[in-house]
Amino acid sequence: MLTLSSRLLVVTDRHQTNGRPLVPLLQQVLAAGICAIQLRERDLSARELLTLAREVQSVTVSARSQLLINDRIDVALALEGAGVHLRSNSLPVSVARQLLGKDRLLGVSAHAVEEAVQAELQGADYIVLGPIYETPSKQMFGPPIGIHTLEKACKLVRIPILGIGGVTAARAREMRCAGAFGAAVITAILGADDVESATRELLDAVTL
């Protein structure tokens, strides 16, 4: 089974970069260390997303980092080696796996322990669980599920689980102590004044 090569997953949102272009920011991220990159630009058309994904992949390939495309299996298949990250209400993991094959990384978002367990049973390679803490970007998913829910999921699921939602360096350490493989972040890195420094701090936090 494939697995994440980094304990830090950077989820993109070009609307949360304080007006800075995304690709140069990702170059700064990857200059700080190896992170997996999830390209999550849901307002782009397939053609626009593919164009951006090719730019991002040129950066991730040179940094030897994994690239995952949010939910768009078609776009991922148009790129050599790119994986897919499924939304919790997307195609079933088992169907996505049939389309992707066994040689591409497949992750899934989950918002409850039961969803995490099902994702593993259906063949996901890793799970992003949350929101663990309060965060504006995840309010649509309801109140934070908390560190104890994360801990429970980590005891029941064998594949890597990354916590998301309101992540800081201190909270990343707390999640690792609760059994999480690592952390997934958006604004903690892309919204930081010093992206490289923020990335290094979070990489240190998830590497216990």
N, C-alpha and C positions, 0 to 999 in steps of 0.2 A: 504493500500500500504506500502511496505517495504521502508525504507530510510536508508541513511548512518548514522552510529552512531558517526562519527567524521567529523569535518569540514576540516580535513587534510587527503588527499589521497596520500600515498607514492607509486609511480610507480617504479617497479624494473627494473634495467638493470645491470646485473652483470659485464658488460664491462665498467661501469662507477663508479666503487668502488675503483679505484686506486689500483687494484690488491688484494683487501681484499675479503675474502669469504663472500658471500651474507647473509647466514642465521645468522651468528653471528652479522652482521651489523643490521639486522632486529630486533634481540634481543635488541640491544642498542636503536634502534628507539622506540620500544614498552616499554622499561624501562623508557623512557622520558614521556610517556603518550599514551592515546588511539588514534591510527591512523588506518584508513582502509588501507589495503595493496592490491595493484593490481600487480599480478605476470605477468610480461610482458617480457618473454624471448622467442622471436619469432624464434630464430635459433635452438631451441631444438625440437627433435622429440616428439611425443605424449608420448612415454614411458619415455623418459628423463624428460619431463616436469612434468609428474605425480609423478615421484620419488622426484623431487625437491619440488613440490607442497605439498607432504605429509610432508616433512621436515619443510616447511614454516608453514603449518597448525598446526603442533605441537606447534609452537611458538605463532601463532595468537590465538589459542584456549586458551592457558594458560593465555594470556593477555586479553582475551575477546574482541578481535578485529576482524573485518570482513575481509574475504579473497575473492578476486575476481580474476578469471582467465581470462587473456586476450584472448578473441576471441574463445577459445577452449571449446565449450559446452560439448564435450565428456569428457574432463579431469575434468571439474567442476562437472559433474554428477557422476564421480567416487569418489568424495570427499563429505563427509557429510556436507551439508549446504553451500558449497562454491557458490558464485555468479559468474556472467560473466560480463566482460566489452567488448563491441563490438567495433571494428574499424568502422570508418564512411563508409567504403566500404564493410562491412561484410554482413551477413544475415540480412534481414529486422528485425526490433525489434519485430514485431508481430509474425514472424516465430520463433525467438529465444524464445519468451515468451511461445509459445506453447510447445516447447521442454523442457524448464526449469520448467514450472509450475509457480504458483503464489507465492510460498513460498521461492523463491531464488531471491536475489538482482540482478537487471539487469541494467547496465549502458551503455552509448554509447558516443563515441567521436563525436564531431561536430566541423565544421570549419566555420560555417555561421549561422546567426540567423534563416534562413529558415530550416536548418537541425535540429536545436534545437527544433523548433516548431513541426516539423514532428516526432521527437523522442518522444516527450511527447504524441502526438496524438496516436502513435502506442503502447504506454504502457511502456516506459522506466521509471525506478525509479529515475534516476538522469542523468545528462549530464556533460561531461567534454568538455569545449569549449576553443578553442585556435588555434594557439598560440596567446596569448594576447600581449606578449612582444617579442622582438628579442631573439632568442635562437638557438644555433647550432643544437640541437637535433630535432628541428621542421622545419628546412629549407625546407624539402621536401613538406611541406604544404603551402609554399609561404610566403609572408611577413606577419608580425604580424597584427592581425585584430584590435587590439587596445581596450582601455578601454571603449570607447563609444559604440562599438559593443556589448561588454559584458553587458553594462548597458541596452542597448535596448533589448537584449535577456532576461535579468532578469525581465524586465517589461512585457514581453509577455508570459513567461513560468512560471508555478507555481511549478514544481518540482525543486529540488535543482540543481543549476548550479555551477560547480567549474571551475575556470580559470586555465589554464596551459600555460607554455611557458615563460621562463625567470623569474620565480617567485623568489623573495626575500621577506624578512619579510616586508619591506616597501611596496612592490608591493602587497603583500597579503592583507595588510590593505587597500590599495587603491581599490582592487577588492571587498573587503567586503563592503566598502563604496559605491561602484557602484551597490550593490545589490546581489553580489555573495554569495552563501551559504558557500563557502570555496575555497581551493586551492588544486591543484594536483601538485606534485613536483617529480623530479627525482634527478638531480645532486645537487640541493640545500641541500639535505640531504645525499644521498649516496656518493657524492663526497666530503663531508665536512671532515675536519681533525678531528673534534669533533662531531660525529654524534648525540650524546645525546643532546648536547648544541644546535646544529642547529635545531633539532626537537622541543625542548622546545621553541626556539625563534619563530619558525613558528606556533606552536600551540598557543602561546600567541597572535601572529599577527592575526590569524583567529578567535579568541575569543574576539569579541568586547564587 
